[in-house]
Amino acid sequence: MPSRRILLHVCCGPCAIVPAERLLDAGWEVTALFYNPNIHPLTEYLKRREGVREVADRLGFRVIYKDDEYDPQLYFRTVAQREANRCFHCYSLRLERAHAIAKRGRFDAFTSTLLYSKHQKHETIAGLGRDIAGGGDPVFHYEDYRTGWQQGIETSKEWGIYRQQYCGCLYSEFERFRNDLRNVSSS
């Protein structure tokens, strides 16, 4: 029986560890997709891209890098005037692209490492994935990878994989570091 093929959208190396290990252990043939026009700035994108490469090399899966589609302007156009619900639109942008690539590549399923993070809107991601798949092929593979949160952190530290301090977009960077600005302003 041929192995089942899954396209795993990945946002960074640390978040890829647990989902990739679980999928590989379950017998999936994993191909990762690094498509993240939301990541800002480009230097951050490159660090995360390298982290994905390192994890893929260690675990033995292939990665499709959509560097030719790295377009922060697309992300900003997608979320403009929708900042209060920007995560939904960001998830949608990336999951729709993953689905299109999985469909064209005749994968059996697609999923995302976004389901690993305790900081993401888990139910929104799962619902979007199911809606985008629409019950057809490829299917959206749902799994709650958050149960491996601590394991992923420990493994990424052990392997020396770059660990980011914010989700990836300009807005999340600002939210993560705005207290630093307040502290400088008050001194």
N, C-alpha and C positions, 0 to 999 in steps of 0.2 A: 504494500500500500504506500503510495507516495506521501511524503510529509506534508502537513498543512503549512501554508505560507502566510505569514502575517507581516504587515507593515506597521512598524512602531514609530509613531511621531515622537521625536525626542527634543527636549528643550535645552538640555545640558548633560554633562557627564554624570554628576552625582544622582540626578533623578532617573537616569537610565539604568543604573545598576540593578536594583531590585526587580523592576518590570522585565528587563531582558533576561535575568537569571531565571525568573519564574516561568517565562514563556519558553525558554530553552529547555528547562527541566520538564516542562509539560509536553515536549516533543515538537514544538513549533519550529519551523525554519524562519528565523528572524532576519528581517532587513529593516534597518532604521532609516528614518527620514529626518534630516536636519533642515527644517524650513521654519524660520522664525524672523519675519520682517519686523516684529515688535521690539527686538532687542536693540538697546541703545546704550552707549554709542558703538560704533564699529569695532573699537578695541575690545569691548565687552563681548560682542558677537564672536570675535576671533578667539578669545579665551575659552568661551563655552564650546565653540566648534572643536578646539583642540582637546578639551575634556571629553567630548563625545568620541573622538578618534581614539583616545587612550583607553576608554572603557571598551569600545568595540574591539580593539586589538587584544585586550585581556580576555574578553569573553568569546571572541571568535564569531562576530556577526558583521555583515556588510552594512555600509552606510551610503545612502544617497544624499549628497550635499547639494542643496539648491541655492548655492552661492549666487548664481546668475539671477535669482529671484529675491535676493536680499534687497528690500526696498522699503526703508522706514517711511517714505512718503506714502506708500500704499497703506501702511498701518495707520498713520496719522489721518489720512483721508477717511479710513474706515471708522475711526473712533471720534472724529471731529463732531462736536456738538452732541456727543453721546458719552461724554466722559464719566457720567454717573454709572453707566452700564458698560464701560469700556471692556471689562474682562469678557463679558458675553461675546462681544463683537470680535475680540482678539481670539478667543477660543474658536469661534465659528470660522474665522479666516484660515486658521491653521488646520482645523479638522476637515474643512471642505477641501483644502488642497491635498491633505493626506488621503481622503477618500478618492479624489480624482486620480491620484497617482496609483493607489491600490487597485482601482477599477481598471485603469489602463494596463497595469502590470499583471492583471489577473491573479491578484492575491486573494486568498480565501477570507481574510479579515484584516481590519485595521484597528489600531488603538493608540493611546497616547500616554506618555510619561506624566502628563498633567494630572493623571489619576493617582500619582504617587504623593504629591505634595499636600501637606496638611494646611498649606496657606492658600490653596486654590479652591474654587467653588465647585466641589466634587459633584454634587447632584446636577449642576448646570452642565458640566462637561459630559457626564454620562447621558443626560437627556439629549444634548446636542448631537453626540455621537450616534445615538439610536435614530434620531430624526434625520440626520444626514444620510445614514445608511438606508433608511426607509424600508427596511425589511428585505432588501434585495442583496445582491452580491456586489462587493464584498460586505460581509456583516461587520457590525461594530462589536468588538470583543471587549466586554466589560469585566474588569476585575478591580477590586479595591486594594491597591498597592500600598495604601497608607499604613497597613499593618507592619510593613517592613521599613518604616520611616527611620528608626534608630539604626537598624542594620545598614541602610544605605549611607547614612552619615558616617558611621564608623568605618565602613569599607572605603568610602571616598577619601577619608583622612589617611587611612592606612596606605592606600595606593598613591597618595599625593595628587589627587585630581583637583583641579581648580574648583573652589566652592564660592559661588557668587553670594552677594549680600542682599540682593533684591530680585524681584520677579524677572525683570528684564527691560520693561518699558521705562520711558522717561518719567512717567507719573509714579511708578512704583519706586524708582530711584529717589525721587523727591520725597515721597512719603517715608521712606526708610531713613533718609539722612537729614530731614528738615530740623530735627532737634539739634543737630550739629550747628546749623545756621543760627538757631535761637541761642545756643550757648555762646557762640562767637559774638552775637549782637549784644548780649547782656554783660559781656566782660569789658 
